[in-house]
């Protein structure tokens, strides 16, 4: 199973277990409640997406290898730029397969 398939599996698991925050507002809400453990960004998400989602320094920013349309289709929505993971163990597992965002 490739790394991209593993990322898709983790996203599916997060959805089924209700540990996913879909979209910027949901991610921002989770961050305010200190429940955001990882932020998965689409490859074509804007430079301000992480900031708009309320991601703080301790939250890993990860690239999922999917564009906004593909990420949205994966979760049953239209376009989706960001998906937050609200479970620490799921976030740690996902971080093994999704590369970190290059913040240069």
C-alpha positions, 0 to 999 in steps of 0.5 A: 500500500502506497503512502497516498493510500495510507493517507486516504485510509487514515482520513476515512478512519478519522471520518468514521470515528468522527475525529475529523474537522472539515473545512477552515471554520471547523478546524478553527473551532477545534483549534480554539478548543485545543482539539486540533492535533494535525492539519491536512492541507490540499496541495493547492491550498493557499498560503494562508490556509493554515493560519485561517484554520487557527493552527498553532505552532504545536500542530503539525501541518501535513500535505495530503498529496490531493488537490482541493477537489480530490480531498473534497471528493474523498470526504463527500463534499465539494472542494476542501482545502483543509481537514483537521484531525482531532485525535492524537493517535490518528494524527501521529499515525497520519504524520508517518505517511503525509509529508510536512508542509514546507513553510518557506 
